[in-house]
Amino acid sequence: MYNKYKSNLISIIGTFVFTALVIASCVLLPFFVRMYLGDAYQEQVGVRTALYVCLYGCAVPTLLISYLLLRILFNVRKNVVFDRVNVKYCRYISWCCFAVSALFFVLGFFITFSFVMAFSMAFIGLMTRVVKNLFNEAVDIKEENDLTV
Amino acid sequence: MIVVNVDVMLAKRKMSSGELAQRIGITQANLSILKTNKARAIRFSTLEAICRELKCQPGDILEFCEDEDSPFKRD
């Protein structure tokens, strides 16, 4: 049945799966770009370069997010929950989301649909920020509680 | 800031901090937080127990000092 340790494990497995997917996408990106551009691959140098730069650029913050998520999940496993470290990680995650959003925004000038991705990533970044703010308050409350004798 | 003078009172009563912690029913770690002035708050129940065991008044163990680096200052 459901318990929080299994839930944590599922999240960890999920993070690993996503990391693997990101790495696989990086490896297969030239193939995807070729498939997307089709016959225009040779001529559309601008779009091609933009796709490579932005998508490989996105891989960096995405992998960083995976790493930070794993750090948070392992911290939770170690019972380090309401800690400033986790707040810091949440903040980094939101910055990474905004970085990805910015890259997709740039890509949007070549492929219009990217604006949608930029918008959604910015929104995820915003949500992470809100969670971070909430978490920060929780850490304050816990600290106050721990230091009440 | 508020300075906690539990150790002065402990010395007067010739009691060890371990004994006091045991008598008032808090952990040594928490008593240490109190003694090192790291505590942010003290429960009335704890204060009452300390005063009872050390046979003193709250004023004997808590002291107000005029000091700018108070940990309770809100920004």
Backbone of each chain as ProteinMPNN parsed JSONL, in Angstrom:
{"seq_chain_A": "MYNKYKSNLISIIGTFVFTALVIASCVLLPFFVRMYLGDAYQEQVGVRTALYVCLYGCAVPTLLISYLLLRILFNVRKNVVFDRVNVKYCRYISWCCFAVSALFFVLGFFITFSFVMAFSMAFIGLMTRVVKNLFNEAVDIKEENDLTV", "coords_chain_A": {"N_chain_A": [[0.832, -1.212, 0.0], [0.188, 2.386, -0.129], [2.825, 4.265, 1.127], [4.92, 6.781, 2.709], [7.607, 6.313, 2.217], [7.727, 4.633, 0.027], [6.546, 6.333, -1.784], [8.458, 8.348, -1.9], [10.508, 6.855, -3.017], [9.428, 6.268, -5.514], [9.409, 8.83, -6.592], [12.154, 9.271, -6.729], [12.93, 7.279, -8.551], [11.466, 8.175, -10.732], [12.765, 10.623, -11.203], [15.273, 9.693, -11.991], [14.529, 8.353, -14.336], [13.656, 10.514, -15.891], [16.037, 11.934, -16.087], [17.54, 10.115, -17.564], [16.03, 10.19, -19.9], [16.469, 12.829, -20.712], [19.205, 12.772, -21.227], [19.231, 10.851, -23.25], [17.749, 12.255, -25.166], [19.553, 14.27, -25.722], [21.586, 12.841, -26.945], [20.233, 11.879, -29.171], [19.474, 14.172, -30.434], [20.534, 15.397, -32.902], [19.439, 13.661, -34.786], [16.68, 14.049, -34.357], [16.436, 16.752, -35.027], [17.096, 16.676, -37.723], [14.991, 15.14, -38.607], [12.88, 16.838, -38.046], [13.374, 19.119, -39.592], [13.587, 18.026, -42.092], [13.728, 18.017, -45.588], [14.634, 20.572, -45.66], [16.869, 20.794, -44.178], [19.541, 21.343, -44.961], [19.39, 23.94, -46.016], [18.161, 25.652, -44.102], [19.919, 27.128, -42.169], [19.945, 28.946, -40.049], [17.664, 28.312, -38.394], [18.372, 25.708, -37.802], [20.797, 26.011, -36.373], [19.831, 27.537, -34.239], [18.077, 25.717, -33.067], [19.857, 23.698, -32.248], [21.584, 25.125, -30.459], [19.792, 26.204, -28.53], [18.372, 23.938, -27.586], [20.411, 22.193, -26.738], [21.448, 23.907, -24.887], [19.345, 24.021, -23.091], [19.55, 21.56, -21.958], [21.486, 21.685, -19.999], [20.52, 23.299, -17.663], [18.327, 21.614, -17.188], [19.406, 19.127, -16.511], [20.691, 19.939, -14.233], [18.499, 20.592, -12.666], [17.437, 18.01, -12.314], [19.488, 16.885, -10.791], [19.36, 18.516, -8.477], [16.789, 17.935, -7.616], [17.115, 15.258, -6.939], [18.905, 15.577, -4.838], [17.26, 16.901, -2.988], [15.295, 14.919, -2.619], [16.82, 12.83, -1.521], [17.652, 14.119, 0.79], [15.192, 14.321, 2.102], [14.765, 11.638, 2.56], [16.751, 11.268, 4.44], [15.629, 12.483, 6.532], [16.074, 15.186, 6.66], [14.316, 17.742, 6.353], [12.814, 20.309, 6.745], [14.817, 22.447, 6.102], [17.318, 24.956, 5.558], [18.887, 24.336, 3.396], [17.299, 22.882, 1.6], [15.526, 24.878, 0.87], [17.245, 26.529, -0.491], [17.917, 24.851, -2.648], [15.402, 24.68, -3.89], [15.177, 27.288, -4.74], [17.274, 27.45, -6.602], [16.282, 25.612, -8.445], [14.055, 26.98, -9.398], [15.31, 29.111, -10.672], [16.661, 27.729, -12.665], [14.472, 26.816, -14.155], [13.57, 29.265, -15.134], [15.727, 29.901, -16.708], [15.642, 27.916, -18.695], [13.224, 28.654, -19.747], [13.896, 31.162, -20.806], [15.654, 30.4, -22.842], [13.926, 28.959, -24.506], [12.319, 31.041, -25.2], [13.972, 32.561, -26.801], [14.324, 30.737, -28.867], [11.792, 30.809, -29.795], [11.659, 32.863, -31.69], [12.432, 31.656, -33.945], [11.017, 29.289, -34.17], [7.752, 29.438, -33.756], [6.082, 28.084, -31.971], [7.574, 27.597, -29.763], [7.254, 29.657, -27.962], [5.096, 28.937, -26.423], [6.18, 26.863, -24.922], [8.101, 28.347, -23.56], [6.487, 29.981, -22.039], [5.156, 28.077, -20.441], [7.304, 26.95, -19.029], [8.216, 29.171, -17.626], [6.061, 29.516, -15.996], [6.144, 27.191, -14.465], [8.523, 27.675, -13.166], [7.724, 29.871, -11.668], [5.853, 28.668, -9.983], [7.532, 26.987, -8.542], [8.958, 28.907, -7.202], [6.991, 29.974, -5.534], [6.489, 27.758, -3.934], [8.969, 27.627, -2.765], [8.96, 30.029, -1.266], [6.951, 29.44, 0.554], [8.079, 27.267, 1.824], [10.252, 28.441, 3.007], [9.063, 29.951, 5.018], [8.077, 27.858, 6.527], [10.447, 26.706, 7.409], [11.362, 28.763, 9.048], [9.38, 28.711, 11.037], [9.801, 26.174, 12.064], [12.372, 26.461, 13.085], [11.946, 28.339, 15.095], [10.311, 26.825, 16.722], [12.04, 24.74, 17.393], [13.839, 26.111, 18.93], [12.469, 26.789, 21.13], [12.277, 26.379, 24.479]], "CA_chain_A": [[0.0, 0.0, 0.0], [0.895, 3.666, -0.167], [3.434, 4.922, 2.29], [5.732, 7.9, 2.214], [8.915, 5.863, 1.747], [7.519, 4.171, -1.346], [6.273, 7.528, -2.583], [9.765, 8.974, -2.105], [11.256, 5.993, -3.941], [8.856, 6.47, -6.85], [9.911, 10.124, -7.08], [13.574, 9.107, -7.077], [12.967, 6.518, -9.804], [10.973, 9.098, -11.763], [13.818, 11.59, -11.52], [16.291, 8.986, -12.775], [13.975, 8.105, -15.67], [13.684, 11.775, -16.632], [17.439, 12.239, -16.39], [17.91, 9.239, -18.672], [15.362, 10.704, -21.099], [17.152, 14.057, -21.134], [20.489, 12.381, -21.819], [18.911, 10.195, -24.52], [17.367, 13.306, -26.12], [20.779, 14.962, -26.134], [22.295, 11.973, -27.885], [19.442, 11.72, -30.395], [19.026, 15.477, -30.928], [20.789, 15.605, -34.336], [18.457, 12.862, -35.521], [15.378, 14.725, -34.25], [16.479, 18.009, -35.785], [17.072, 16.265, -39.132], [13.629, 14.68, -38.888], [11.981, 17.998, -37.983], [13.597, 20.04, -40.708], [13.387, 17.269, -43.333], [14.53, 18.398, -46.753], [15.155, 21.929, -45.49], [17.98, 20.745, -43.217], [20.753, 21.991, -45.465], [19.213, 25.38, -46.285], [17.741, 26.428, -42.928], [21.051, 27.127, -41.236], [19.562, 29.725, -38.857], [16.778, 27.508, -37.549], [19.128, 24.542, -37.36], [21.714, 26.443, -35.314], [19.031, 27.936, -33.077], [17.585, 24.494, -32.426], [20.964, 23.035, -31.537], [22.08, 25.942, -29.341], [18.784, 26.326, -27.469], [18.011, 22.659, -26.982], [21.549, 21.718, -25.924], [21.518, 24.846, -23.757], [18.311, 23.626, -22.131], [19.936, 20.305, -21.293], [22.296, 21.978, -18.812], [19.664, 23.528, -16.493], [17.44, 20.474, -16.928], [20.171, 18.129, -15.746], [20.92, 20.533, -12.912], [17.245, 20.412, -11.926], [17.375, 16.596, -11.916], [20.443, 16.689, -9.695], [18.85, 19.179, -7.276], [15.623, 17.165, -7.156], [17.632, 14.07, -6.251], [19.46, 16.021, -3.55], [16.126, 17.155, -2.091], [14.642, 13.649, -2.279], [17.681, 12.091, -0.585], [17.561, 14.832, 2.068], [13.93, 13.922, 2.741], [15.005, 10.281, 3.065], [17.592, 11.357, 5.636], [14.85, 13.267, 7.499], [16.442, 16.608, 6.655], [13.211, 18.252, 5.539], [12.667, 21.767, 6.837], [16.179, 22.926, 6.243], [17.638, 26.045, 4.616], [19.495, 23.739, 2.198], [16.229, 22.56, 0.656], [15.013, 26.151, 0.346], [18.239, 26.968, -1.479], [17.754, 24.007, -3.836], [14.163, 25.096, -4.571], [15.448, 28.557, -5.421], [18.075, 27.129, -7.785], [15.405, 24.959, -9.422], [13.222, 27.982, -10.081], [16.194, 29.84, -11.596], [16.891, 26.853, -13.824], [13.247, 26.857, -14.963], [13.544, 30.534, -15.865], [16.788, 29.83, -17.729], [15.082, 27.127, -19.8], [12.184, 29.499, -20.342], [14.554, 32.193, -21.615], [16.18, 29.755, -24.048], [12.795, 28.672, -25.388], [11.838, 32.331, -25.701], [14.861, 32.898, -27.927], [13.991, 29.794, -29.937], [10.472, 31.214, -30.3], [11.785, 33.736, -32.86], [12.646, 30.79, -35.107], [9.883, 28.366, -34.206], [6.794, 30.188, -32.932], [5.475, 27.249, -30.933], [8.45, 27.623, -28.587], [6.74, 30.626, -26.984], [4.227, 28.179, -25.514], [7.088, 26.179, -23.99], [8.71, 29.374, -22.712], [5.454, 30.402, -21.085], [4.901, 27.03, -19.432], [8.474, 26.805, -18.148], [8.225, 30.314, -16.716], [5.005, 29.278, -15.013], [6.654, 26.171, -13.531], [9.502, 28.394, -12.342], [6.969, 30.687, -10.71], [5.27, 27.758, -8.981], [8.624, 26.56, -7.659], [9.262, 30.059, -6.348], [5.962, 30.062, -4.496], [6.774, 26.645, -3.01], [10.155, 28.038, -2.009], [8.538, 31.027, -0.273], [6.185, 28.725, 1.566], [9.025, 26.421, 2.529], [11.072, 29.326, 3.82], [8.268, 30.253, 6.218], [8.012, 26.622, 7.324], [11.751, 26.56, 8.067], [11.367, 29.746, 10.141], [8.506, 28.226, 12.113], [10.453, 25.016, 12.699], [13.497, 26.97, 13.857], [11.353, 28.955, 16.289], [9.816, 25.719, 17.547], [13.187, 24.0, 17.929], [14.561, 26.925, 19.91], [11.602, 27.058, 22.279], [12.612, 25.367, 25.498]], "C_chain_A": [[0.866, 1.263, 0.0], [1.567, 3.967, 1.173], [4.482, 5.895, 1.787], [7.103, 7.463, 1.718], [8.828, 5.371, 0.313], [7.314, 5.358, -2.272], [7.58, 8.241, -2.924], [10.577, 8.202, -3.135], [10.75, 6.182, -5.365], [9.362, 7.778, -7.439], [11.365, 10.01, -7.515], [13.698, 8.366, -8.413], [12.535, 7.42, -10.958], [12.038, 10.086, -12.183], [14.91, 10.94, -12.367], [15.811, 8.743, -14.203], [14.045, 9.384, -16.502], [15.104, 12.166, -17.012], [17.898, 11.407, -17.584], [17.3, 9.748, -19.974], [16.064, 11.952, -21.634], [18.462, 13.701, -21.836], [20.252, 11.717, -23.184], [18.536, 11.233, -25.577], [18.587, 14.048, -26.626], [21.513, 14.143, -27.188], [21.56, 11.938, -29.226], [19.035, 13.043, -31.036], [19.315, 15.709, -32.415], [19.777, 14.864, -35.214], [17.092, 13.553, -35.533], [15.337, 15.986, -35.102], [16.384, 17.711, -37.291], [15.646, 15.866, -39.543], [12.669, 15.866, -38.969], [12.119, 18.884, -39.205], [13.445, 19.347, -42.062], [14.318, 17.719, -44.438], [15.209, 19.754, -46.576], [16.403, 21.97, -44.611], [19.198, 21.516, -43.693], [20.597, 23.508, -45.584], [18.983, 26.199, -45.016], [18.83, 26.447, -41.859], [20.678, 27.816, -39.928], [18.75, 28.892, -37.883], [17.545, 26.336, -36.95], [20.047, 24.916, -36.194], [20.939, 26.793, -34.048], [18.54, 26.715, -32.314], [18.689, 23.83, -31.61], [21.366, 23.814, -30.292], [21.065, 25.939, -28.197], [18.508, 24.988, -26.795], [19.172, 22.067, -26.184], [21.734, 22.618, -24.708], [20.532, 24.47, -22.668], [18.725, 22.399, -21.334], [20.677, 20.599, -19.998], [21.411, 22.275, -17.59], [18.75, 22.345, -16.169], [18.158, 19.403, -16.115], [20.459, 18.633, -14.337], [19.672, 20.373, -12.042], [17.126, 18.973, -11.435], [18.261, 16.337, -10.711], [19.903, 17.278, -8.394], [17.646, 18.434, -6.71], [16.079, 15.932, -6.396], [18.192, 14.443, -4.887], [18.329, 16.222, -2.543], [15.505, 15.83, -1.648], [15.488, 12.828, -1.305], [17.717, 12.766, 0.774], [16.31, 14.417, 2.827], [14.08, 12.512, 3.315], [15.818, 10.286, 4.348], [16.91, 12.152, 6.747], [15.326, 14.7, 7.651], [15.403, 17.285, 5.763], [13.153, 19.775, 5.584], [14.018, 22.374, 7.143], [16.432, 24.009, 5.203], [18.202, 25.489, 3.308], [18.415, 23.457, 1.152], [15.604, 23.816, 0.06], [15.926, 26.656, -0.766], [18.082, 26.168, -2.772], [16.503, 24.407, -4.621], [14.396, 26.387, -5.352], [16.248, 28.302, -6.698], [17.195, 26.501, -8.868], [14.574, 26.002, -10.161], [14.07, 28.808, -11.048], [16.438, 29.02, -12.856], [15.673, 26.863, -14.744], [13.196, 28.142, -15.784], [14.601, 30.556, -16.961], [16.285, 29.063, -18.95], [14.042, 27.955, -20.537], [12.798, 30.551, -21.27], [15.065, 31.599, -22.926], [15.053, 29.449, -25.038], [12.215, 29.951, -25.98], [12.653, 32.751, -26.915], [14.516, 32.019, -29.134], [12.661, 30.156, -30.593], [10.539, 32.109, -31.522], [12.046, 32.936, -34.129], [11.486, 29.823, -35.296], [8.837, 28.906, -33.224], [6.246, 29.378, -31.764], [6.29, 27.275, -29.638], [7.979, 28.61, -27.527], [5.853, 29.935, -25.958], [5.079, 27.484, -24.449], [7.702, 27.176, -23.008], [7.738, 29.796, -21.627], [5.264, 29.339, -20.007], [6.09, 26.846, -18.499], [8.54, 27.96, -17.153], [7.189, 30.109, -15.615], [5.455, 28.235, -13.984], [7.684, 26.818, -12.586], [8.822, 29.213, -11.27], [6.379, 29.823, -9.595], [6.345, 27.305, -7.993], [8.987, 27.67, -6.693], [8.278, 30.157, -5.194], [6.185, 28.968, -3.454], [7.971, 27.004, -2.132], [9.797, 29.046, -0.917], [7.823, 30.37, 0.896], [7.122, 27.932, 2.467], [9.888, 27.24, 3.48], [10.371, 29.662, 5.128], [8.243, 29.038, 7.141], [9.323, 26.412, 8.084], [11.848, 27.512, 9.253], [10.57, 29.239, 11.333], [9.172, 27.061, 12.847], [11.605, 25.475, 13.594], [13.024, 27.549, 15.191], [10.93, 27.867, 17.278], [10.972, 24.95, 18.196], [13.884, 24.771, 19.041], [13.655, 27.388, 21.044], [11.832, 25.95, 23.298], [11.429, 25.187, 26.449]], "O_chain_A": [[2.091, 1.208, 0.112], [0.925, 3.921, 2.222], [4.886, 5.862, 0.625], [7.708, 8.148, 0.893], [9.704, 5.636, -0.51], [7.832, 5.395, -3.389], [7.795, 8.678, -4.055], [11.239, 8.781, -3.997], [11.538, 6.248, -6.308], [9.702, 7.849, -8.62], [11.765, 10.573, -8.534], [14.463, 8.767, -9.29], [13.155, 7.428, -12.021], [12.206, 10.363, -13.371], [15.411, 11.532, -13.323], [16.57, 8.9, -15.16], [14.439, 9.353, -17.668], [15.352, 12.663, -18.111], [18.554, 11.913, -18.495], [17.951, 9.744, -21.018], [16.235, 12.114, -22.842], [18.789, 14.246, -22.89], [20.972, 11.983, -24.147], [18.94, 11.124, -26.734], [18.662, 14.415, -27.798], [21.995, 14.675, -28.188], [22.187, 11.965, -30.285], [18.34, 13.056, -32.052], [18.431, 16.175, -33.133], [19.327, 15.373, -36.24], [16.432, 13.635, -36.569], [14.36, 16.259, -35.799], [15.684, 18.403, -38.03], [15.165, 16.189, -40.63], [11.778, 15.912, -39.818], [11.131, 19.342, -39.779], [13.202, 20.009, -43.07], [15.533, 17.794, -44.258], [16.206, 20.059, -47.229], [16.936, 23.044, -44.33], [19.816, 22.254, -42.924], [21.524, 24.265, -45.298], [19.528, 27.292, -44.862], [18.679, 25.86, -40.787], [21.034, 27.354, -38.844], [19.092, 28.774, -36.706], [17.399, 26.008, -35.773], [20.078, 24.237, -35.168], [21.319, 26.411, -32.941], [18.579, 26.676, -31.084], [18.495, 23.452, -30.455], [21.478, 23.249, -29.204], [21.421, 25.703, -27.042], [18.419, 24.914, -25.57], [18.973, 21.514, -25.102], [22.126, 22.158, -23.635], [20.829, 24.579, -21.478], [18.311, 22.215, -20.189], [20.532, 19.873, -19.014], [21.527, 21.585, -16.577], [18.437, 22.104, -15.004], [17.607, 18.846, -15.166], [20.469, 17.864, -13.376], [19.76, 20.063, -10.854], [16.761, 18.734, -10.284], [17.867, 15.677, -9.75], [19.969, 16.643, -7.341], [17.492, 18.312, -5.494], [15.523, 15.589, -5.353], [17.988, 13.731, -3.904], [18.417, 15.778, -1.398], [15.223, 15.63, -0.466], [14.959, 12.207, -0.383], [17.802, 12.093, 1.8], [16.351, 14.189, 4.036], [13.591, 12.22, 4.406], [15.626, 9.448, 5.228], [17.522, 12.459, 7.77], [15.024, 15.358, 8.647], [15.595, 17.387, 4.551], [13.412, 20.445, 4.584], [14.318, 22.759, 8.273], [15.852, 23.996, 4.117], [18.025, 26.084, 2.245], [18.59, 23.755, -0.029], [15.202, 23.827, -1.103], [15.48, 27.132, -1.81], [18.109, 26.736, -3.864], [16.525, 24.47, -5.85], [13.892, 26.564, -6.461], [15.943, 28.865, -7.75], [17.335, 26.81, -10.051], [14.404, 25.932, -11.378], [13.601, 29.167, -12.128], [16.424, 29.547, -13.968], [15.814, 26.912, -15.965], [12.835, 28.129, -16.96], [14.399, 31.156, -18.016], [16.471, 29.493, -20.089], [13.979, 27.964, -21.766], [12.297, 30.8, -22.366], [14.931, 32.208, -23.987], [15.198, 29.65, -26.244], [11.693, 29.96, -27.095], [12.116, 33.227, -27.915], [14.428, 32.496, -30.265], [12.423, 29.862, -31.764], [9.601, 32.134, -32.32], [11.906, 33.447, -35.24], [11.035, 29.571, -36.413], [9.022, 28.835, -32.009], [5.978, 29.924, -30.693], [5.765, 27.009, -28.556], [8.261, 28.438, -26.342], [5.851, 30.292, -24.78], [4.763, 27.505, -23.26], [7.814, 26.912, -21.811], [8.102, 29.949, -20.461], [5.215, 29.649, -18.817], [5.907, 26.612, -17.304], [8.875, 27.764, -15.985], [7.406, 30.475, -14.46], [5.187, 28.371, -12.791], [7.71, 26.546, -11.386], [9.262, 29.256, -10.121], [6.404, 30.196, -8.423], [6.116, 27.244, -6.785], [9.284, 27.425, -5.524], [8.655, 30.388, -4.045], [6.086, 29.211, -2.251], [7.99, 26.73, -0.932], [10.267, 28.936, 0.216], [8.056, 30.696, 2.06], [6.985, 27.923, 3.69], [10.212, 26.813, 4.588], [10.98, 29.663, 6.198], [8.369, 29.16, 8.359], [9.322, 25.997, 9.243], [12.341, 27.146, 10.32], [11.011, 29.32, 12.479], [9.12, 26.967, 14.073], [11.798, 24.964, 14.697], [13.6, 27.296, 16.249], [11.155, 27.969, 18.484], [10.91, 24.563, 19.363], [14.444, 24.186, 19.967], [14.022, 28.268, 21.824], [11.618, 24.768, 23.03], [11.502, 24.384, 27.379]]}, "seq_chain_B": "MIVVNVDVMLAKRKMSSGELAQRIGITQANLSILKTNKARAIRFSTLEAICRELKCQPGDILEFCEDEDSPFKRD", "coords_chain_B": {"N_chain_B": [[18.831, 42.643, 24.877], [17.605, 39.469, 26.159], [19.138, 37.883, 28.784], [20.001, 34.668, 29.841], [20.466, 33.41, 32.99], [20.899, 30.852, 34.036], [23.03, 29.171, 34.697], [24.415, 30.56, 36.688], [22.623, 30.482, 38.787], [22.468, 27.754, 39.058], [25.009, 27.179, 40.012], [24.886, 28.502, 42.452], [23.027, 26.938, 43.751], [24.366, 24.636, 43.789], [23.983, 22.589, 41.888], [24.013, 20.193, 39.264], [23.883, 20.647, 35.683], [22.832, 18.533, 34.338], [21.326, 17.236, 36.274], [19.387, 19.153, 36.808], [18.117, 19.259, 34.312], [17.012, 16.736, 34.251], [15.271, 16.86, 36.443], [13.422, 18.855, 35.724], [12.44, 17.798, 33.499], [13.307, 18.175, 30.805], [15.348, 17.818, 27.861], [18.935, 17.459, 27.964], [20.12, 18.71, 25.853], [18.278, 20.693, 25.168], [18.326, 22.22, 27.486], [20.87, 23.128, 27.321], [20.662, 24.761, 25.069], [19.176, 26.776, 26.199], [20.936, 27.699, 28.177], [23.053, 28.677, 26.708], [22.054, 30.924, 25.622], [20.741, 30.681, 23.186], [18.147, 30.21, 22.851], [14.922, 30.965, 21.535], [12.489, 31.268, 22.671], [10.77, 30.666, 25.778], [8.876, 28.277, 27.442], [6.147, 28.844, 29.705], [5.684, 26.746, 31.391], [8.162, 25.462, 31.501], [9.717, 27.486, 32.621], [8.478, 27.758, 35.056], [9.0, 25.25, 36.175], [11.789, 25.347, 36.349], [12.125, 27.489, 38.155], [10.881, 26.369, 40.335], [12.507, 24.155, 40.919], [14.99, 25.339, 41.328], [14.427, 27.01, 43.285], [13.83, 29.851, 43.055], [13.134, 33.144, 41.714], [11.645, 34.126, 38.548], [12.993, 36.432, 37.736], [15.498, 36.043, 38.731], [16.762, 34.318, 37.042], [16.381, 35.281, 34.506], [17.436, 38.061, 32.658], [17.349, 41.427, 31.629], [19.22, 42.968, 29.149], [20.587, 45.959, 27.891], [21.119, 46.028, 24.607], [22.262, 46.061, 21.275], [22.36, 43.987, 19.406], [20.074, 42.155, 19.333], [18.565, 38.979, 19.11], [15.914, 38.944, 18.63], [15.037, 41.005, 17.216], [13.033, 42.207, 14.654], [13.177, 42.287, 11.12]], "CA_chain_B": [[18.492, 41.226, 24.779], [17.347, 38.772, 27.428], [20.224, 36.951, 29.104], [19.571, 33.61, 30.755], [21.518, 33.167, 33.979], [20.617, 29.592, 34.727], [24.247, 28.565, 35.264], [24.734, 31.247, 37.947], [21.708, 29.945, 39.792], [22.858, 26.344, 39.261], [26.205, 27.202, 40.856], [24.453, 28.872, 43.806], [22.318, 25.805, 44.371], [25.297, 23.491, 43.691], [23.275, 21.532, 41.155], [24.577, 20.036, 37.916], [22.854, 20.924, 34.675], [22.186, 17.249, 34.031], [20.323, 16.98, 37.309], [18.278, 20.088, 36.592], [17.381, 18.822, 33.123], [16.226, 15.554, 34.627], [14.211, 17.251, 37.38], [12.349, 19.621, 35.077], [11.891, 16.997, 32.406], [13.676, 18.549, 29.43], [16.6, 17.156, 27.499], [20.165, 18.235, 28.219], [20.356, 19.546, 24.67], [17.417, 21.875, 25.27], [18.825, 23.057, 28.58], [22.083, 23.758, 26.798], [20.185, 25.863, 24.212], [18.748, 27.842, 27.117], [22.094, 28.24, 28.89], [23.939, 29.398, 25.789], [21.293, 32.073, 25.1], [20.316, 30.487, 21.796], [16.699, 29.98, 22.843], [14.087, 32.051, 21.026], [11.341, 31.413, 23.566], [10.73, 29.705, 26.873], [7.492, 28.029, 27.86], [5.883, 29.147, 31.109], [5.803, 25.497, 32.156], [9.594, 25.229, 31.738], [10.172, 28.527, 33.544], [7.913, 27.411, 36.358], [9.734, 24.09, 36.69], [13.144, 25.786, 36.719], [12.008, 28.28, 39.383], [10.523, 25.459, 41.428], [13.65, 23.315, 41.287], [16.113, 26.152, 41.809], [13.868, 27.835, 44.38], [14.145, 31.245, 42.773], [12.13, 33.878, 40.947], [12.048, 34.27, 37.132], [13.959, 37.529, 37.627], [16.841, 35.58, 39.103], [17.411, 33.604, 35.933], [16.264, 36.068, 33.266], [17.883, 39.429, 32.876], [17.288, 42.234, 30.408], [20.421, 43.766, 28.909], [20.486, 46.904, 26.777], [22.101, 45.555, 23.622], [21.647, 46.268, 19.958], [22.252, 42.778, 18.555], [19.098, 41.232, 19.872], [18.1, 38.021, 18.104], [14.459, 39.038, 18.459], [14.716, 42.169, 16.384], [12.445, 41.813, 13.359], [13.567, 43.229, 10.066]], "C_chain_B": [[18.26, 40.62, 26.165], [18.471, 37.751, 27.658], [19.713, 35.927, 30.13], [20.722, 33.279, 31.698], [21.3, 31.872, 34.756], [21.883, 29.043, 35.385], [24.668, 29.232, 36.575], [23.912, 30.643, 39.085], [22.05, 28.478, 40.109], [24.053, 26.264, 40.209], [25.827, 27.522, 42.3], [23.813, 27.696, 44.518], [23.157, 24.534, 44.363], [24.631, 22.294, 43.016], [23.913, 21.405, 39.776], [23.469, 20.262, 36.89], [22.115, 19.646, 34.273], [21.063, 16.943, 35.009], [19.101, 17.868, 37.097], [17.423, 19.649, 35.413], [16.465, 17.651, 33.469], [15.038, 15.953, 35.501], [13.069, 17.985, 36.702], [11.818, 18.929, 33.83], [12.13, 17.55, 31.018], [15.01, 17.888, 29.13], [17.782, 18.073, 27.819], [20.445, 19.187, 27.072], [19.543, 20.83, 24.747], [17.871, 22.812, 26.383], [20.074, 23.809, 28.127], [21.727, 24.932, 25.877], [19.828, 27.071, 25.072], [19.969, 28.523, 27.742], [22.991, 29.063, 27.98], [23.236, 30.57, 25.1], [20.887, 31.929, 23.644], [18.802, 30.378, 21.699], [15.954, 31.199, 22.318], [12.894, 32.298, 21.944], [11.456, 30.377, 24.67], [9.279, 29.527, 27.312], [7.342, 28.373, 29.324], [6.059, 27.901, 31.968], [7.272, 25.203, 32.484], [10.128, 26.205, 32.779], [9.723, 28.197, 34.96], [8.708, 26.263, 36.988], [11.136, 24.492, 37.139], [13.101, 26.543, 38.041], [11.701, 27.379, 40.577], [11.752, 24.68, 41.902], [14.811, 24.121, 41.852], [15.698, 27.079, 42.95], [14.245, 29.309, 44.191], [12.994, 31.888, 42.019], [12.585, 33.967, 39.483], [13.104, 35.353, 36.931], [15.373, 37.12, 37.985], [17.538, 34.886, 37.948], [17.301, 34.341, 34.599], [16.639, 37.507, 33.556], [17.833, 40.183, 31.551], [18.549, 43.078, 30.292], [20.191, 44.69, 27.721], [21.56, 46.546, 25.762], [21.466, 45.625, 22.251], [21.487, 44.979, 19.164], [21.32, 41.733, 19.168], [18.649, 40.253, 18.797], [16.606, 38.143, 17.814], [14.059, 40.234, 17.619], [14.169, 41.694, 15.052], [12.879, 42.813, 12.306], [12.378, 43.603, 9.205]], "O_chain_B": [[18.66, 41.176, 27.187], [18.713, 36.875, 26.828], [19.088, 36.274, 31.132], [21.813, 32.915, 31.261], [21.495, 31.814, 35.97], [21.828, 28.512, 36.495], [25.207, 28.575, 37.466], [24.416, 30.342, 40.167], [21.94, 28.026, 41.248], [24.109, 25.405, 41.088], [26.347, 26.926, 43.243], [24.019, 27.478, 45.712], [22.731, 23.49, 44.859], [24.701, 21.162, 43.493], [24.313, 22.408, 39.185], [22.284, 20.094, 37.181], [20.936, 19.675, 33.918], [19.998, 16.457, 34.629], [17.957, 17.424, 37.186], [16.194, 19.655, 35.476], [15.312, 17.587, 33.042], [13.931, 15.447, 35.32], [11.901, 17.785, 37.037], [10.879, 19.4, 33.189], [11.276, 17.423, 30.142], [15.715, 17.451, 30.039], [17.639, 19.291, 27.926], [20.93, 20.301, 27.264], [20.039, 21.914, 24.438], [17.81, 24.034, 26.248], [20.3, 24.961, 28.498], [22.395, 25.966, 25.894], [20.127, 28.216, 24.732], [20.037, 29.75, 27.828], [23.615, 30.028, 28.419], [23.744, 31.135, 24.131], [20.707, 32.924, 22.943], [18.236, 30.443, 20.608], [16.317, 32.335, 22.624], [12.355, 33.403, 21.989], [12.134, 29.359, 24.53], [8.554, 30.499, 27.524], [8.282, 28.221, 30.104], [6.514, 27.973, 33.11], [7.596, 24.758, 33.585], [10.874, 25.833, 33.685], [10.477, 28.334, 35.924], [9.043, 26.299, 38.171], [11.617, 24.038, 38.178], [13.91, 26.297, 38.937], [12.197, 27.599, 41.682], [12.009, 24.556, 43.099], [15.53, 23.658, 42.738], [16.509, 27.826, 43.498], [14.886, 29.921, 45.045], [11.994, 31.234, 41.723], [13.782, 33.892, 39.207], [13.989, 35.227, 36.085], [16.335, 37.777, 37.588], [18.768, 34.867, 37.88], [18.05, 34.051, 33.666], [16.222, 38.093, 34.556], [18.214, 39.664, 30.502], [18.905, 43.81, 31.215], [19.674, 44.275, 26.684], [22.752, 46.731, 26.008], [20.293, 45.297, 22.074], [20.581, 44.874, 18.337], [21.714, 40.608, 19.473], [18.376, 40.668, 17.671], [16.093, 37.53, 16.878], [12.878, 40.447, 17.347], [14.787, 40.859, 14.39], [12.944, 44.017, 12.554], [12.518, 44.387, 8.267]]}, "name": "protein", "num_of_chains": 2, "seq": "MYNKYKSNLISIIGTFVFTALVIASCVLLPFFVRMYLGDAYQEQVGVRTALYVCLYGCAVPTLLISYLLLRILFNVRKNVVFDRVNVKYCRYISWCCFAVSALFFVLGFFITFSFVMAFSMAFIGLMTRVVKNLFNEAVDIKEENDLTVMIVVNVDVMLAKRKMSSGELAQRIGITQANLSILKTNKARAIRFSTLEAICRELKCQPGDILEFCEDEDSPFKRD"}
